[in-house]
Amino acid sequence: MTMSAAICRTQEAIQLDLAKNEPLENRRKIAAGAAKVWAREAMVAEWRESGRKGVFTRLDAEVTAEFAEEADDRKRQQTS
């Protein structure tokens, strides 16, 4: 069964909320990791749902997510 981008983004938001508000550190880390996985799945789903032709692999999604994460880190460092 393939997941829709909307479902993936909803799950990502739930996990991000847990990562912020969970009282136990290890559970926050697990939730943050889960959020990253859901974000990657959402990118794959968005690509699939867009109807584009071509190959978009999980590796492509991981690389894209890594670049986005690095950009977010740079923004946080600039504002700190």
Secondary structure, DSSP 8 states (H G I E B T S, - for coil): ----HHHHHHHHHHHHHHHHH-SSHHHHHHHHHHHHHHHHHHHHHHHHHHT--S---HHHHHHHHHHHHHHHHHHHHHH-
